[in-house]
């Protein structure tokens, strides 16, 4: 499957609540592979959620490692955040809102539970940029965009200084 098209705000799929994945089959693996390819094709792409490519399912991928050929993505299916600690400021952008970045608050440490592509359950504590990225992608699964979490849009949302190709 080729790379998928990124949906851009105000596309309505970005505001939908994604439905849980129920079948762990070859179709799911194909979707995950295409999402990973799409994420890696984007400059600075460290995470992607299924609604961003028009699939309203609870699938998110995160990879904050340096760009190397054998990097392993964190594939989160039907994920839930179990615990959040250490509120911290974050500067975020989004492939679905390509012209802006914003300052908002996230948590520096989280504990998350999810299923993998084979349906096995996992749990992990994440910190730093990985924790922030997971929170951002899980927001997408609930129809929330980063600018929804900005307190003062006039001062904390800024145009990108450089536009990236889509």
Long-range contacts (C-beta under 8 A, 24 or more apart in sequence): 1-30, 1-31, 1-33, 1-34, 1-37, 2-34, 2-37, 3-34, 3-37, 3-38, 3-41, 4-34, 4-35, 4-37, 4-38, 4-53, 4-54, 5-53, 5-54, 6-38, 6-42, 6-52, 6-53, 6-95, 6-96, 6-166, 7-51, 7-52, 7-53, 7-54, 7-96, 8-96, 8-97, 8-98, 8-166, 9-96, 9-97, 9-145, 11-54, 11-96, 13-51, 13-54, 13-56, 14-51, 14-52, 14-96, 14-140, 14-143, 14-145, 15-143, 16-51, 16-56, 16-143, 17-56, 17-141, 17-142, 17-143, 18-49, 18-50, 18-51, 18-56, 18-57, 18-58, 18-59, 18-140, 18-141, 18-142, 19-56, 19-57, 19-58, 20-57, 20-58, 20-78, 21-57, 21-58, 21-59, 21-77, 21-78, 21-115, 24-77, 24-115, 24-117, 24-118, 24-119, 28-59, 28-77, 28-117, 29-117, 31-55, 31-57, 31-59, 32-59, 32-61, 32-75, 32-117, 35-59, 35-61, 36-61, 36-63, 36-73, 36-75, 39-63, 39-73, 40-67, 42-95, 42-164, 43-164, 43-165, 44-93, 44-164, 45-95, 46-129, 46-133, 47-133, 47-134, 47-136, 47-137, 48-95, 48-137, 49-137, 49-138, 49-140, 49-141, 50-140, 50-141, 51-140, 51-141, 51-143, 52-95, 52-96, 52-140, 58-141, 60-134, 60-137, 60-138, 60-140, 60-141, 61-137, 62-130, 62-133, 62-134, 62-137, 64-129, 64-130, 64-133, 74-124, 74-130, 74-134, 75-116, 75-117, 76-112, 76-114, 76-134, 76-137, 76-138, 77-114, 77-115, 77-116, 77-117, 78-114, 78-115, 79-112, 79-113, 79-114, 79-134, 79-138, 79-141, 80-112, 80-113, 80-114, 81-110, 81-111, 81-112, 81-134, 81-135, 81-138, 82-110, 82-111, 82-112, 82-113, 82-123, 83-110, 83-111, 84-109, 84-110, 84-135, 85-109, 85-110, 88-132, 90-132, 92-132, 92-136, 92-146, 93-146, 93-160, 94-136, 94-145, 94-146, 95-166, 96-140, 96-145, 97-145, 97-146, 97-147, 98-160, 98-163, 98-164, 98-166, 99-159, 99-160, 99-163, 100-147, 100-157, 100-158, 100-159, 100-160, 101-157, 101-158, 101-160, 102-146, 102-147, 102-150, 102-153, 102-156, 102-157, 102-158, 103-150, 103-156, 103-157, 104-146, 104-149, 104-150, 104-151, 104-156, 105-149, 106-131, 106-132, 106-135, 106-136, 106-149, 107-131, 107-132, 107-135, 108-132, 110-134, 110-135, 112-138
